[in-house]
Amino acid sequence: MHSYTIAELIDGLKQKKFTSVELTQAYLDRIKTLDPKINSFITTLNEQALEQARASDERRQKQQLLNPLDGIPIAQKDNFCTQGIKTSCGSKMLDNFIAPYDATIVTRFKNAGAVLLGKTNMDEFAMGSSNENSYYGAVKNPWDLTRVPGGSSGGSAAAVAARLTPASTGTDTGGSIRQPAALCGISGIKPTYGRVSRYGMVAFASSLDQGGPFAVSAEDLALLLNVMSGFDDKDSTSAPREVPDHTQTLSQNLQGVRIGLPKEYFEGLDKNMAAVIEEAIKVYENLGAKIVSISLPNSHLSVPAYYVVAPAECSSNLARYDGVRYGYRCEKPIDLEDLYCRSRGEAFGSEVKRRIMIGTYVLSSGYYDAYYIKAQKIRHLISEDFRQAFTKADIILGPTTPTPAFKIGEKANDLIAMYLSDIYTVAINLAGLPGLSIPMGFINELPVGLQLISNYFAESLLLNVAHQYQQHTNWHRQQPKL
């Protein structure tokens, strides 16, 4: 069962090949057996999951299913609030935090009848590109346990890659869905900013954060996105846009679809990565897509702009963790200042502290104009580049990452190299565009991802273009030998 896609699991439940209880138990058994090697889960919900599965089986018997995903197991990234369950954000700061309410995404999956297996490991407060920054230890890549799964949603991606769950949620602030999807050989989509509610998603950088799903295939992503998407009056940044059924357009042919190749993404590209991506381009040419050359001239400024904007918003958002209202509190504080300083100093990890300090600096008097305002101006230029590009292309294609997964610890002392892992992903967040990563092959037996980007709210086209590729390749079907 664990080798099936969500679409195949839905059919299996419908054909009564297995029950939701049997399916859920199979995944819980895999988690118990395999996850000690991978460390992808922080919390596993055995009893609750089986209870939800039993309820789904009862609904099926009465022909009262809530949604196609009714009875399908999923995992939630541990920065989505889940009522009565620990929501840690991978941090010592929230190790004792039991969320008093559900995030909108959690509510929507609950209302669809999905079964919650547990909460997945992540870089602390979603800050990282390797999932080495978790209070609960590094997540391992199922393809090579000595390598990183990518971050910050590394636990969610590794769990799907290892087939410990057929689906999981993640958040993408600068590539944190697409990059781990690429490094773990699975599919993951970051929707348009505002497409998915951020209510109950613990904030890192509020103008960049966006929730999205991981799964084996683009078809599965369409099923998940149908449930996750939609306007939410609890989120002031939620877009009041109607959500189409993304599964309805998956089978459309790609005749005449214009796929743009940004010259900047291919300059200095690793020769092995270039060879793999050339094969992907040939598949699209054979499917009738029209390949066009485009330019994103300010793309080289995306990483420095991102690492001003994101830390600035992070320093503001993380000011609420003061040891007073909830979360970690130091022992025997001398006074209020000591309480603040020691609670934050003891509970935040080094990467979070670094970003808080950078953010506070760029927002401080005398530096706000020099750094933060300038970064916002660059952000506007990057958005304009994409606007111009989409007059010539319907989809933009490129690599998701510069290389396959690197060794755990390899970039721990080279922060610039670590941050450059996101060189192809951060611009999409700055512009608020949707993007996805799907598997496109292997380099030295490690998976690499193909990134596709579309115009605002064109997720259906994005998923259609990804699905057609997967109908003519089988990279997404490959599994690590654990």
N, C-alpha and C positions, 0 to 999 in steps of 0.2 A: 504493500500500500504506500510505503514512504516514497516510492519512485514515481508516483502519479502526480500529475499537475492538479491544480484545484479543479479545473474543468473536468478532468477524469475522475476525481474524487466525488464531485457532484453527481456525475453519471453513475458511479459505483453505488452511492447511497440510493439513488433513484431506482437502480436495478436490483437493490437489496442484496448486493454482493457482500456487504458488511454494514454494520450499524455505526452510528456516531460514537457509541460507547467503545466499540471494538477499535475504531479508527483512533480515537483519543487515547485509549490505553496503549496502542502500538507506538504512538509518538511519545507518550510519557515513559514507556520502557526504553525507547531510543535515547531520550534525554538522560535517563538514569545511567544507562550503559556508556554512552559516548561523551556526554558533556563534561565529565571530569577532565577529559583531555583538552577540550576546546574552551571551556569557561565562558560559554555564550549566554548563560542564564544567571541572573541574580536571585530571582524568586521563581519557584515552580509551584503551581497551584493544583496538585493532584486531585484532592477531594472536590474542590470547586469545579474543576474542569469536567470530571466525570458526572457531577451533578447536572451541569449545563448540558452535557451530551445526552444524559438520560431524558432530560426535558425535551431536547430536540427530537429524540427518537419517538417520544410520545406524540409530539406535534405531527410528525411524519405519519404515524399510524392513523391519526385523526384527519390527515390531509389538510393541516392548518399551518403549513410552512410559512415562515416570515419573509424569506428571501432565498435566492439560490445558494447563499453562503450558510444557510441554517445547518448547523451540525458540523461545519468545517472548523478545525482547530486553527488558531492563530496565536502569535505572541506580540506583546506590546513593548516598545522601547521604554526603558525605565525613566523617561522624562514626561510620560503621559500620566496624569493623575488617575488613580484607580481607587475608588472608594473602599476603605477598609483594608487596603493592601499597601505595603511599603512602596513608596515612590522616591527613590534615592538619588536619581540623576548621576549615579556612579560616584557619589561623593560621601565622604565622612560627614559633611555638613548635614546631609539629609538621611543618614543611616537609620535614624530613629523616627523618620517622618511617615506617618500613616495618613494618606490623603483622605480628606473628609468628603470628597465629591469626585465624580468621574469627569474626565476630559470629554469634550464633544465627540471626538473620534472614538473613544471607548464606548460612549453611549450608543453611537450609531452602529458599531459592530455588535453590541449587546442586543439592540433592537432588531438586528438582522438575524439573531440566533447563533452567531459565531461562538465558538468555544475558546475561552482564554486559557492557554496552557501556562503562561507565566510572563515575567518581565525580563527583558534582555539587558545584558551588560553594555556599557557605553563609555566613551571618554567622559571624564568628569564635566558635568554641565554642558556636554556636547562640544567641548573644546579639544580638538585634536584630529589628526589625520591617520592615526594608526591604532587606536584603542589600547594604547599603552598607559593612558592617563586615568585609569579607573581605580578607585579605592579598593575594588574587589579583585584587582589583578588584571593583567593583560589578557585579551582574547586571542586565541590562536587561529590561524587560517587553516580550515579543514584540508586544503590541498597540500599544505606543508606546515606542520605544527611549529616549525622554527620561524615562521614568517607572520607578519601582521595581516589582519583581515581588512585593514582600512578603517577609517573613522569618520565621524564619531559613532555612527550606527553599526559598529563592527560586530557587536553581539547579534543584532538582528540579521545581518547579512550572513554571518557564519552559521547561525542556526538554520537558515533556509538552505545554504549550500550543503550542510551536513545532513539535510533532510530530517532535522529534529522538529521541524514545523513546516507545513506547506506554504505559510505566509507569515509575514511580520510587518510591523510598522517601523518607520524611522523618521528622523527629521533631517532636513537639508538646509544648512545655513551658508555653506560655501562649497558644498559637494558631498555632504555627509550621508546621502543615499547613493548617489551615482558612483562615487569613488569606491566604497566598500562593495557595491554590487559588481563593479568591474574586477576588483582584486579577488573576489570570491566566486566569480563565474556564474552569477545569477542576474536576474532582471530587476531593475529598480527605477522608479519614476519620481521626480520632483515636480509637482504640479505648478501652475501659475500661482504667483503670490496672491493670496486671497481666495483661491479655489477651495482650500481645505481649512476648516476652522482651527485657530490657534488657542481657543479657550481650553484651559486645563493642560496645555503644553507648557512646561516650565521654560521660561524665556531665557535665551542666550542673547540674541541680537534681534530685536523685535521687527525691524524693517527687512530682515533677511530670512528669518526662520520660516520654514514651511514643512508640514508633515506630508508623508507619502508612503506607499507600500513597497515591499520586496516580495518577489515570488520567483518561480522557475521561469515563467513565460510571460510575454506581453499580453496574451489572452487572459491570464490570471490577474495581471495588473489592472486590466480593464474591469474585471469583476469586482476587484477590491476598491478601485477608485469610484465606481458607481455608488458604493456604500459610504465612502469617506467624504465625498464632495458635497458641496451645497452651502447656501447662505446660512449664517448663524448670527442671530441678533445679540449673542453674548460676546461676539468678537467684532470690534469696531473696524477691523481691517478686512473682514469677510466680504467677498464680492457678491452682490445681489444678482447673480447670473444663473440662468436655468442650466441644469446639468443634463447633458444628453446621455443616452445609454451608449457607453463607449464600445460595447460588444457588437452593436449593430453595423458598424462600418469597418470592422476588422478585415473583412474579406474583399474589400474594394481593391481593384487592380491599381497598379502604380503608373500606368501609362500616362506619360506627360508630367508626372510630378517632378518638380525642379528641386534637385538636391545640391545645395551649395557647399563647396569645399573652401574654407577660409585659408588663404595662402599662409597666414601667420601660424596656423596650427600644424603646418607641414614643414616649416623651416626649422632645420636642426632636429627633426624628429628622428629618434632611434631607428636604425635601419631595419631591425627586426619588427618593430611596431609598424613601420611604414609598409613592410611587405604584407603583414596581416591585414592592414586596413585597405591595401590595394585590392586584396581578394574580396573584401566586403563591398567595395565600390563596384567590382565586376558583377557581383550578384545583383546589385541594384540596376546596373545597366541592362542586364539580361531580363530584368523584370519590367523594363520599359521606362524607367526613370530617366530624366534628363539631367546629366551632371554639368553643373556650371561653376565657374570660378568666381569667388567673392573675396572681399577684404574686410577685416575687422581691425582697422589701423591702431586703435587704442587698447587692444587686448593685452599688450605687455604691461599696461598700467593697472590691470585688474587686481593682481595680488597685493601690491603696495596700497592701493585704495581700500581694498577689503580689510587689510590689517591695520587700518586706521578706523574705519567705520565700525567694524565688528567689535573690537575691544572697547570703543567708546560706548556703544550700547550695552556691552557686557558690564562695564563698570557701573553703569546706572542701574541695570536690572539686578545685579548681585549685591547692591547696597542694602537690600532688605534682609540679608542674612547677618543679623547682628547679635545673635545669642539671647535675644529678649523674647521674641514672639513664638518662634518654633525653630526646630533644627538643633544643631549641636550648641551646647553651652559649656564653657570652660568651668573648671572646678574652683571654688573659693575665690571669686574675683575680689580685688581690693576695692575697686570703685567702678563707675560706669565705663570710663575709658579703658580700664584694664579688661573689663568684660568684653567690650567690642574687639579690642586688639587681639586678645588671646583666643577668643572664640573663632575669629576669622583666621588668625595665624595658624591655629592648630587644626582647623577643619578643612581649609582649602588646600588643594595640591599645588605644586609648583607652576604648572601651566596656567591654571586659573588665576593664581596670584600675578603671574607675569602679565596676563591680558588685562586684569583689573588695573595694574599700575600703568600700563601703556595707555589704556583708555582714559584714566584719570588725568594723565599728562596731556594728551591731545585735546582734552576738553577744558584744560585749565586756562586761566587768564594769561593772555600773551601768546598762547599756542593754538587756541581755537581757530583763528583765522588762517594761521600758517599750515595747519594740518587738517583739521576736521572739515572746514569749509572747502578747502582745496580738494579733499578726497570726494566730497559730495559733487563738486563740479566735474571731476573725472568720471564719477558715476553717471552723470548726465551724458557725457561724451560717449561712454560705453553703450548706454541705452540707445543713443542716436545711431551709433555704428550698426547695431542690430536692426533698427528701424530701416535703415538704408539697405541692409543685406536682404531683408525680407521683401523688398521690392523686386529683387532678382531671383530669390529662391523661396520655396515653400518650407523646406527643411534644411537645417545646417548639420553637416556631418563632420565628425572628427574623432580623435581618440578621447577616451575618458581620462586616462592617466598617462604620464610620460613613460612609465615602466610597469612591469608586473609587480606583485607584492615584494616588499623588501624585508630583510631579516629583522626580527625583533631586536631592538637596541641599536640597529645600524645608524639611525639618524637622530638618536636621542640627544646627542651633543652637537648636532649641526641643525639648528632651528631653521635656517634659510632653506636648506635642502628639504626639510620636513614640510615647510609651508609651500614650497614649490611643487609638492605632490598634487596640489589643488590648482595648478596653473591653467588647466582647461575647464575647470568647473566653476570658479568663483564669479566669473563675469555674468553668468546666467542668474545668479542670486542678486547681484548688484542691479541687474536690469529687471528682475522679477519674472523672467520668462520660464516656461516649462522645459524640462529636459529629462532624458532618460538614458540609462546605460543597459545594453544587452551584451551577452557574451559573443565574441567574434573570433575566438581561436585561442591558441596557446603559444607562449614563448618559454622555452626551457621547461615545459610541462607545467607552467603556471598560467591560469586564465588571464585574458585581457579583455577590456570592454570597448564597445563602440558607442560613442555618445551621439545622440540625435537631439536637436533643439528645434522647437517650433515657435510660431508667433503666439501671442497671449491667448489663452483659453482655447488653444487648438490641440488639446490633449488627444482628442479622437483621431486626428490625422497622425499625430506622433505614434500612437499605439498601432494604428493601421500600418504605418511604414515599418515599425518594428516587427509586427506579427507576420507581415509578408516575407520579411527576411528570415524569420524563424520557420516559416513553412518550407523554405528551400535550403535550410542548413540544420544541423543538429547540435550545434555548440551548447545550446541551453540544456540539452539532455544529458550532458556529461556530468558524472558525479565523482567526487573524491573517494578514493579507496581507504576508508577509515578502518 
